[in-house]
């Protein structure tokens, strides 16, 4: 019994010393992203008051997030006006939406190199300058080709900004405010989308060129950020990396409001030196990640979350919300744009809910609940379109078609509407549709038919019939609107921010930058894929078929999260790494096993292991 107690005491002391040593090493590791760890963190925690200057930095930085949200959200309402004034077909609409995302993906890949070479401040100035140039091109575009160039230009600014702004905010923030200040960027993105929808609604009343103001007003916040950042400092961590020690100390002191920064400064400098030593060998980081079992599984989980975020259709809803509402039977462009503003407001408000819930509910439960609600909402959207299709008005008139088009062959509005070359011409008596026909659309403007009673020369008459292009008259539009609002109410708190939050936590220090870059690349890639194919998918599968497809993809995402995503709430860095030691499909189960303790044997402060067999589980 005595030997057993001695053995237990020795084991307890060993574990205690190991845990303290591990904590000290991880405190240094965490400071690599600019946090003030150890004693510096204690100093800041004792004095939680922070100078106003740090909030000024966060505000001007997060204007990049606002521009991100504005330029991706404004296209929803502008597209309704553009497709009429420039006679855009489905392919051109998809190009104008997805070209911005594609350009952002390319510039984001180069963003990491630019950040290391030029610094955070220069990159943010560069992004705001590109935003300004892009806004001017968009507002002055004479045709759709120049408009495409403007959208690509704006996308280049979005990519650089999306990579730089969160890094800059994280590196200048004190530890006790970091989460709150980084979240400002997410709120500014959703806020930008909401303001964009309000601007869309306001300028939809202009009879001509309203889209120019919608797209061009992004110049205002871009110019504000450009001017503001001339007077703001560079990141102290980047300055230290470049050997500009004295300047780094002065900037850190300025940001901290004149407080004693010696502890924090020394911690950051020491951790940067350690990082440079670790980066000196071992080959390409991505190859090390793929060879090392736990980080490989973490990468699969991180990339999978980003993939399912896009496959659940979020950017279909954000980019095409006004178009979707019009597809559901909302006849007036202005009404569709203002209803889209309601959906953007929902996205913004429920993102705030997610910020409040994430530390109370946990990442895993919040993501699972979000996916369940998102799937049900997409089902409601699909049912709304299905009911509209099943109750589609019949075509009662078949006028002689001199062009011998396919429009004369359709018997119902639904099939006529799905043909991009046709439109539905009808009269209405309260809720009853009569004297309806399917005729070719005017190639110069989809506002009118190519000939007949709904053509441009006859629509000014007081008793003229209605012309519906891309939608059918229906009484089920309210179901689609409810589905959109519920979709965003469930998506925004969970699947909106959680893929980014989880990816920032699940990688060890040496793999964090590369892991986040890979997962972000997956997000942008599937963003392009979804936004570039939505209108064509809706054409081939019908509208209700497209949303049933997204529902199926959400179910797959739910199964993936259920089996593979562990809970990371409240865990230390080494604990999060240990969650991925077992097989991939057991990751989810490990989150419920709170009594399991797994220890790594650390060699020279490095937590990298060449193979799975090197790790041992201690029960």
C-alpha positions in Angstrom: 0.0 0.0 0.0 2.9 2.4 0.9 4.7 1.8 -2.4 1.4 2.4 -4.2 1.0 5.7 -2.4 4.5 6.7 -3.2 4.0 5.8 -6.8 0.9 7.9 -6.9 2.6 10.9 -5.2 5.5 10.7 -7.7 3.1 10.4 -10.6 1.0 13.3 -9.3 4.1 15.5 -8.9 5.4 14.6 -12.3 2.0 15.4 -13.9 1.9 18.7 -12.0 5.4 19.7 -13.1 4.6 18.7 -16.6 1.4 20.6 -16.7 3.2 23.7 -15.4 6.0 23.4 -18.0 3.4 22.8 -20.7 1.5 25.8 -19.7 4.6 28.0 -19.8 5.5 26.7 -23.3 2.0 27.2 -24.6 1.8 30.7 -23.1 4.8 31.6 -25.2 3.3 29.9 -28.3 0.0 31.8 -28.0 1.9 35.1 -28.0 3.0 34.4 -31.6 -0.2 35.9 -32.8 0.4 39.0 -30.9 -1.2 38.1 -27.6 0.2 39.2 -24.3 0.7 35.9 -22.5 1.9 35.0 -19.0 2.8 37.9 -16.8 1.8 40.4 -19.5 -1.7 38.9 -19.6 -1.9 39.2 -15.8 -1.0 42.8 -15.9 -3.7 43.6 -18.4 -6.2 41.5 -16.6 -5.5 43.5 -13.4 -6.2 46.7 -15.3 -9.0 46.0 -17.8 -9.4 49.6 -18.7 -8.2 50.2 -22.3 -7.4 53.4 -24.1 -9.8 54.8 -26.7 -7.1 54.5 -29.3 -7.5 50.7 -29.5 -11.1 51.1 -30.5 -10.2 53.6 -33.1 -7.7 51.1 -34.6 -10.4 48.4 -34.5 -13.0 50.7 -36.2 -10.8 51.8 -39.1 -9.5 48.2 -39.6 -13.1 46.8 -39.6 -14.1 49.2 -42.3 -12.4 46.5 -44.5 -15.0 44.0 -43.2 -17.8 46.6 -43.9 -16.5 46.9 -47.5 -16.4 43.1 -47.8 -20.0 42.9 -46.7 -21.2 45.9 -48.8 -19.6 44.8 -52.1 -20.8 41.2 -51.8 -24.3 42.3 -50.6 -25.1 45.2 -52.9 -25.1 43.0 -56.0 -28.4 41.4 -54.8 -30.5 44.4 -55.5 -28.4 45.9 -58.2 -28.7 42.7 -60.3 -32.5 43.2 -60.6 -31.8 46.6 -62.3 -28.7 45.5 -64.2 -30.3 42.5 -65.9 -33.0 44.7 -67.3 -30.8 47.7 -68.4 -28.0 45.6 -69.8 -30.2 42.6 -70.7 -28.1 40.1 -68.8 -28.7 36.4 -69.2 -28.1 33.9 -66.4 -24.5 33.3 -67.3 -23.6 37.0 -67.1 -25.5 37.4 -63.9 -23.5 34.5 -62.4 -20.2 36.0 -63.8 -20.8 39.4 -62.2 -21.5 37.8 -58.8 -18.8 35.1 -58.8 -16.0 37.1 -60.5 -15.7 39.1 -57.3 -15.5 36.0 -55.2 -13.0 34.4 -57.6 -10.8 37.5 -57.6 -10.9 37.6 -53.8 -9.8 33.9 -53.7 -6.8 34.7 -55.8 -5.7 37.8 -54.0 -6.3 36.1 -50.6 -3.7 33.5 -51.6 -1.2 36.2 -52.2 -2.3 38.1 -49.1 -0.1 36.1 -46.7 3.0 36.9 -48.7 2.1 40.6 -49.1 1.5 40.8 -45.3 4.9 39.4 -44.6 6.6 41.6 -47.1 4.9 45.0 -46.9 3.2 44.8 -43.5 -0.4 45.0 -42.3 -0.8 48.7 -42.6 0.4 48.9 -46.2 -1.8 45.9 -47.2 -4.9 47.6 -45.7 -4.0 50.9 -47.4 -3.6 48.9 -50.7 -6.9 47.1 -50.2 -8.8 50.4 -49.5 -7.2 52.0 -52.6 -8.3 49.0 -54.8 -11.8 49.3 -53.3 -11.9 52.9 -54.3 -10.7 52.3 -57.8 -13.2 49.4 -58.2 -16.1 51.6 -57.0 -15.2 54.3 -59.5 -15.1 51.7 -62.4 -18.4 50.3 -61.3 -20.2 53.6 -61.1 -19.0 54.7 -64.6 -19.3 51.4 -66.4 -20.7 51.9 -70.0 -21.3 48.2 -70.6 -21.2 44.8 -69.0 -17.6 44.1 -69.8 -16.3 47.1 -67.9 -18.7 46.2 -65.2 -17.1 42.8 -64.9 -13.7 44.5 -64.7 -15.0 46.6 -61.8 -16.3 43.6 -60.0 -13.0 41.8 -60.4 -11.1 44.9 -59.1 -13.3 45.0 -56.0 -12.8 41.3 -55.5 -9.0 41.8 -55.4 -9.5 44.4 -52.6 -11.8 42.0 -50.7 -9.3 39.2 -50.8 -6.4 41.2 -49.4 -8.7 42.8 -46.7 -10.2 39.5 -45.6 -6.7 38.1 -44.9 -5.2 41.3 -43.3 -7.8 42.9 -41.1 -8.4 40.0 -38.6 -4.6 39.6 -38.3 -4.0 43.3 -37.7 -6.8 43.5 -35.1 -5.6 40.4 -33.3 -2.0 41.7 -33.1 -2.8 45.1 -31.7 -5.5 44.0 -29.2 -4.8 43.4 -25.5 -5.6 39.8 -24.5 -8.7 40.6 -22.5 -10.3 42.4 -25.5 -9.0 40.3 -28.4 -12.1 38.2 -29.0 -14.5 41.1 -28.7 -12.4 43.3 -31.1 -11.9 40.6 -33.7 -15.6 40.0 -33.6 -16.2 43.6 -34.7 -14.9 42.6 -38.1 -17.6 39.9 -38.5 -20.3 42.4 -37.3 -19.1 44.9 -39.8 -19.3 42.4 -42.6 -23.0 41.6 -41.8 -23.6 45.3 -41.1 -22.2 46.1 -44.6 -24.6 43.7 -46.2 -27.5 45.3 -44.4 -26.5 48.8 -45.3 -26.0 47.6 -48.9 -29.6 46.3 -49.0 -30.9 49.6 -47.6 -29.0 51.5 -50.3 -30.4 49.1 -52.9 -33.9 49.9 -51.8 -33.3 53.7 -51.7 -31.9 53.9 -55.2 -34.4 51.4 -56.7 -36.8 54.3 -57.2 -34.6 55.9 -59.8 -36.0 55.2 -63.3 -32.5 54.8 -64.8 -28.9 54.1 -63.6 -29.9 53.5 -60.0 -27.4 50.6 -59.9 -24.5 53.0 -60.5 -25.1 54.7 -57.2 -25.6 51.3 -55.5 -22.2 50.0 -56.7 -20.3 53.3 -56.6 -21.1 54.3 -53.0 -18.5 51.8 -51.7 -16.0 54.6 -52.5 -17.0 56.5 -49.4 -16.0 54.0 -46.7 -13.0 52.9 -48.8 -11.7 56.5 -49.0 -12.4 57.0 -45.2 -10.3 53.9 -44.4 -7.5 55.0 -46.8 -7.2 58.4 -45.2 -7.6 57.1 -41.6 -4.9 54.5 -41.9 -2.3 57.1 -42.9 -2.4 58.2 -39.3 -2.5 54.7 -37.7 0.6 52.6 -36.7 1.9 49.4 -38.1 1.5 46.1 -36.1 4.2 46.0 -33.4 4.7 42.2 -34.0 5.4 42.8 -37.7 7.9 45.5 -36.8 9.7 43.2 -34.4 9.8 40.5 -37.1 11.6 43.0 -39.4 14.1 43.9 -36.7 12.7 47.4 -36.0 12.7 46.9 -32.3 12.7 50.6 -31.1 9.8 51.5 -33.4 7.9 48.4 -32.2 8.3 49.3 -28.6 7.1 52.9 -29.3 4.0 51.6 -31.2 3.1 49.1 -28.5 3.4 51.8 -25.8 1.2 54.1 -27.9 -1.5 51.4 -28.4 -1.5 50.5 -24.7 -2.0 54.2 -23.7 1.4 54.7 -22.1 1.3 51.6 -19.8 4.4 49.7 -19.0 4.8 47.3 -21.9 8.2 45.7 -21.1 6.7 42.4 -20.1 4.5 42.2 -23.2 7.3 43.4 -25.5 9.8 40.8 -24.2 7.2 38.0 -24.4 6.4 38.8 -28.0 10.1 39.1 -29.0 11.0 35.8 -27.3 8.1 34.0 -29.0 9.0 35.4 -32.4 12.6 34.1 -32.0 11.2 30.7 -31.0 8.9 30.7 -34.0 11.8 31.5 -36.4 13.8 28.6 -34.9 11.0 26.2 -35.4 10.4 27.4 -38.9 14.0 26.8 -39.8 13.6 23.1 -40.6 11.1 20.3 -41.2 10.2 21.0 -44.8 7.0 22.5 -46.2 4.4 23.0 -43.5 1.6 21.6 -45.6 3.5 18.3 -46.0 4.2 18.1 -42.3 0.5 18.6 -41.7 -0.5 15.8 -44.0 2.1 13.4 -42.6 1.1 14.1 -39.0 -2.2 12.3 -38.1 -3.8 14.7 -35.6 -3.1 17.8 -37.7 -4.3 16.0 -40.9 -7.6 15.2 -39.2 -7.9 18.7 -37.9 -7.3 20.0 -41.5 -10.0 17.7 -42.8 -12.5 19.0 -40.1 -11.6 22.6 -40.7 -11.8 22.4 -44.5 -15.0 20.3 -44.2 -16.7 23.0 -42.1 -15.8 25.7 -44.6 -17.0 23.5 -47.5 -20.4 22.8 -45.9 -20.8 26.5 -44.9 -20.9 27.3 -48.6 -22.8 24.1 -49.8 -25.6 25.0 -47.4 -26.3 27.9 -49.8 -25.6 31.0 -47.7 -24.1 33.0 -50.5 -26.9 31.9 -52.9 -29.2 33.5 -50.3 -27.1 36.7 -49.8 -26.1 37.3 -53.4 -29.5 36.4 -55.0 -32.0 37.1 -52.2 -33.8 39.8 -54.2 -33.8 37.5 -57.3 -35.1 34.5 -55.2 -37.9 36.7 -53.8 -38.8 37.7 -57.4 -38.7 34.1 -58.5 -41.2 33.3 -55.7 -43.7 35.7 -57.3 -42.9 39.1 -55.8 -43.7 41.2 -58.9 -42.3 44.6 -58.1 -38.5 45.1 -58.1 -38.6 47.7 -55.3 -40.6 45.4 -53.1 -38.2 42.5 -53.7 -35.2 44.7 -52.9 -36.8 46.0 -49.6 -37.8 42.4 -48.6 -34.2 41.4 -49.3 -33.2 44.2 -46.8 -35.2 42.4 -44.2 -33.2 39.2 -44.7 -29.9 41.2 -44.4 -31.1 42.8 -41.2 -31.9 39.3 -39.9 -28.4 38.1 -40.7 -26.9 41.1 -38.8 -29.1 40.7 -35.7 -28.6 37.0 -35.4 -24.8 37.3 -35.8 -24.9 39.3 -32.6 -26.9 36.4 -31.0 -24.1 34.0 -32.1 -21.5 36.2 -30.4 -23.5 36.0 -27.2 -24.1 32.2 -27.4 -20.7 30.9 -28.5 -19.1 30.9 -25.0 -22.4 29.8 -23.3 -23.5 26.9 -25.6 -20.2 25.8 -27.1 -19.0 25.5 -30.7 -20.3 22.0 -31.4 -23.8 22.4 -30.1 -24.2 25.8 -31.7 -23.1 24.4 -35.1 -25.4 21.3 -34.8 -28.4 23.4 -33.9 -27.6 25.9 -36.7 -27.4 23.1 -39.3 -30.7 21.5 -38.1 -32.5 24.9 -38.3 -30.9 25.7 -41.7 -32.0 22.4 -43.1 -35.6 22.9 -42.0 -35.6 26.4 -43.4 -34.3 25.3 -46.8 -37.0 22.7 -46.8 -39.6 25.4 -46.2 -38.1 27.4 -49.0 -38.3 24.4 -51.3 -41.9 23.7 -50.3 -42.8 27.3 -51.1 -41.4 27.0 -54.6 -43.0 23.6 -54.9 -46.5 24.9 -54.0 -46.0 27.7 -56.5 -45.0 25.2 -59.2 -47.9 22.8 -58.5 -50.4 25.7 -58.6 -48.8 27.3 -61.6 -51.3 29.2 -63.8 -52.1 27.4 -67.1 -51.5 29.0 -70.5 -54.9 29.6 -72.2 -53.8 31.5 -75.3 -51.4 30.2 -78.0 -50.8 33.0 -80.4 -49.2 32.3 -83.8 -45.4 32.6 -83.4 -43.7 33.7 -86.6 -40.3 32.9 -85.0 -41.5 29.3 -84.3 -39.9 29.4 -80.8 -40.3 26.8 -78.1 -42.4 29.2 -76.1 -45.6 28.1 -77.9 -45.1 24.5 -76.7 -45.6 25.2 -73.0 -48.8 24.5 -71.2 -48.1 26.1 -67.7 -46.3 29.2 -66.5 -43.8 27.2 -64.5 -42.3 25.5 -67.6 -42.5 28.8 -69.6 -40.7 30.7 -66.8 -37.8 28.2 -66.6 -37.0 28.9 -70.2 -34.7 32.0 -70.3 -36.0 32.9 -73.8 -39.7 33.1 -72.8 -41.9 35.2 -70.5 -45.5 34.9 -69.2 -48.0 37.5 -70.5 -51.3 37.5 -68.6 -54.3 39.5 -67.2 -55.3 39.4 -63.6 -58.7 39.8 -61.9 -58.0 40.0 -58.1 -56.2 36.6 -57.6 -57.4 34.9 -60.8 -55.1 34.8 -63.8 -56.7 34.7 -67.3 -55.9 35.4 -71.0 -52.4 34.0 -70.4 -49.7 33.2 -73.0 -46.1 32.2 -73.2 -44.2 34.4 -75.7 -40.5 35.1 -76.6 -38.7 37.8 -74.5 -37.4 40.9 -76.1 -33.6 40.4 -76.7 -32.8 44.0 -75.9 -34.8 44.2 -72.6 -36.4 41.5 -70.5 -38.9 44.1 -69.4 -41.0 43.3 -72.5 -42.0 40.6 -74.8 -40.5 40.4 -78.3 -43.9 41.0 -79.9 -47.6 40.9 -79.1 -49.7 42.6 -76.4 -46.9 42.5 -73.8 -44.3 44.1 -76.1 -42.8 47.6 -75.4 -45.1 49.5 -77.7 -48.3 48.3 -76.0 -47.4 48.2 -72.3 -48.2 51.9 -71.6 -51.9 51.3 -72.1 -54.0 51.5 -68.9 -55.6 48.1 -69.6 -52.4 46.4 -70.7 -51.7 42.9 -69.4 -48.9 42.0 -66.9 -45.5 40.7 -68.1 -43.7 38.2 -65.8 -40.1 37.3 -66.7 -38.3 34.7 -64.4 -41.3 34.3 -62.1 -45.0 33.2 -62.1 -47.8 35.0 -60.3 -48.5 33.1 -57.1 -50.0 33.5 -53.6 -47.2 31.5 -51.9 -44.5 34.2 -51.9 -44.9 34.7 -48.1 -43.7 31.1 -47.5 -40.4 31.9 -49.4 -39.9 35.1 -47.4 -40.5 33.3 -44.2 -38.1 30.5 -45.3 -35.4 33.1 -46.1 -35.7 34.9 -42.7 -35.7 31.6 -40.8 -32.7 30.4 -42.8 -30.6 33.4 -41.8 -31.9 33.3 -38.2 -30.5 29.8 -37.9 -27.4 30.2 -40.1 -26.1 33.5 -38.7 -25.4 32.4 -35.1 -23.8 29.1 -35.9 -22.6 28.1 -39.4 -21.8 31.7 -40.2 -19.0 32.4 -37.7 -18.2 28.9 -36.3 -16.1 27.6 -39.2 -13.8 30.5 -38.8 -13.8 30.3 -35.0 -13.1 26.5 -35.0 -10.3 26.9 -37.6 -8.6 29.5 -35.4 -8.4 26.9 -32.6 -7.8 23.4 -33.8 -4.3 23.7 -35.3 -1.1 23.6 -33.3 1.0 26.8 -33.5 3.4 25.6 -36.2 0.5 24.6 -38.5 -2.0 27.5 -37.7 -1.2 29.9 -40.6 -1.1 27.1 -43.3 -4.2 25.4 -41.9 -6.2 28.6 -41.9 -5.0 29.5 -45.4 -6.1 26.0 -46.7 -9.5 26.2 -45.1 -10.1 29.7 -46.3 -9.1 28.6 -49.8 -11.7 25.9 -49.6 -14.3 28.4 -48.5 -13.6 30.8 -51.4 -13.5 27.9 -53.9 -16.9 26.6 -53.0 -18.2 30.1 -52.7 -17.3 30.5 -56.4 -18.8 27.1 -57.3 -22.2 27.8 -55.6 -22.6 31.4 -56.8 -21.5 30.6 -60.4 -24.0 27.7 -60.7 -27.1 28.7 -58.8 -29.1 30.1 -61.6 -28.2 27.2 -64.0 -29.0 24.7 -61.2 -32.4 26.3 -60.7 -33.0 26.2 -64.5 -32.2 22.4 -64.7 -33.6 21.2 -61.3 -36.4 23.9 -61.0 -36.3 26.3 -58.1 -37.8 23.8 -55.6 -35.4 21.1 -56.8 -32.4 23.4 -56.2 -33.4 24.1 -52.6 -34.1 20.4 -51.9 -30.6 19.8 -53.2 -29.2 22.3 -50.7 -31.2 20.7 -48.0 -29.6 17.3 -48.8 -26.2 18.9 -48.6 -27.0 20.4 -45.2 -28.0 16.9 -44.0 -24.5 15.6 -45.1 -23.0 18.5 -43.3 -24.9 17.7 -40.1 -23.7 14.1 -40.3 -20.1 15.3 -40.8 -20.3 17.7 -37.8 -22.0 15.1 -35.6 -19.2 12.6 -36.2 -16.1 14.7 -36.7 -16.3 18.0 -34.8 -15.2 17.9 -31.2 -16.1 20.6 -28.6 -13.2 23.0 -28.2 -14.9 25.4 -25.7 -12.8 26.2 -22.7 -9.9 23.9 -23.7 -6.2 24.7 -23.6 -4.2 24.4 -26.8 -2.8 21.0 -26.0 -6.2 19.6 -25.1 -7.6 20.7 -28.5 -4.7 18.9 -30.3 -5.4 15.7 -28.3 -9.0 15.6 -29.5 -7.7 14.6 -33.0 -5.5 11.7 -31.9 -8.2 9.0 -32.5 -9.8 8.0 -35.8 -11.5 10.9 -37.7 -15.0 9.6 -37.3 -14.6 9.4 -33.5 -13.8 13.1 -33.1 -17.3 14.0 -32.2 -17.6 11.4 -29.6 -14.4 12.6 -27.8 -16.1 15.9 -27.0 -18.4 14.2 -24.5 -15.5 12.4 -22.7 -14.6 15.1 -20.3 -12.7 12.8 -18.0 -10.1 11.6 -20.5 -6.6 13.1 -20.1 -4.1 12.7 -22.9 -0.5 13.8 -22.6 2.1 14.5 -25.3 5.8 14.1 -24.7 7.2 17.5 -25.8 10.7 17.7 -27.1 12.4 21.1 -27.1 9.1 23.0 -27.0 7.9 21.5 -30.2 4.6 19.6 -30.3 5.2 18.1 -33.7 5.1 14.3 -34.0 6.4 12.4 -37.0 3.8 9.6 -36.7 0.6 8.6 -34.9 2.4 5.9 -33.0 4.5 8.5 -31.1 1.5 9.6 -29.1 0.5 7.7 -26.0 -2.9 7.9 -24.3 -2.8 8.0 -20.5 -6.2 7.1 -19.0 
